[in-house]
């Protein structure tokens, strides 16, 4: 199974916010990445990152425009996942499924570009945001206009994980029953956040979404600044999940971990 990371633009954040003890007043780029897997069942995406056309339209009205003030975004239509895949000869209707790690805007902005794709997401993650509007949505970094109107009809919504355990995270969900793609619960940053543990032609990879903003945070067990709790689900769970990732990375150096917003390149 092949695997490729794609970058759809970036936002700016204060280093001290994404990494506790980081430099205050120093802006760092946080790329919005998505992943493409060529699985025997079809092409699978993990998130969609930014899609300029949809994102800027969804954030054009108050109070949603405050999203772009809090996290200034730099992207273009040419950087959207759909545009990048099209340049590689992959049409939008060739995407079999999209795994939604969580419903923050920088992970779902491109969902509408793939009208034939099946969605896979956490049930509690969707329930948490689907009826939120205005400041209630903004508090969860959710822009309602980004969600396709038929999302629930096209989705498999996961409630219980009963598959093989991945210590220390608990049971997983084996997406196709072949052990290649296993979903992992990573609570804290967003309700129902999912990670993806995958066996690929490049080795074992673990996409951890926003359970950490960078690999340095995992290596050093350094959570984000408490100010980020303004838009995260549960601050204590953020720290607990990061501690598990730190222990996992130390015990399994052969597994390459991918936080969505990390700027580090592959070793």
Buried (B, 14 or more C-beta within 10 A) or exposed (E): BEBEBBBBBBBEBBBBBBBBEBEEEEEBEBBBBBBBBBBEBBBBBBBBBBBBBBBBBBBEEEEBEEBBEEBEBBBEEEBBBBBBBBEEEBEBEBBBBBBBBBBBBBBBBBBBBBEEBBBBBBBBBBEBBBEBEEEEBBEBBBBBBBBBEEBBEBBEBBEEBEBEEBEEBEBBBBBBEEBBBBBBBBBBBBBBBBBBBBBBEEEEBBBBBBBBBBBBBBBEBBBBBEEBBEBBBBBEBBBBBBBBBBBBBEEBEEBBBBBBBBBEEEE
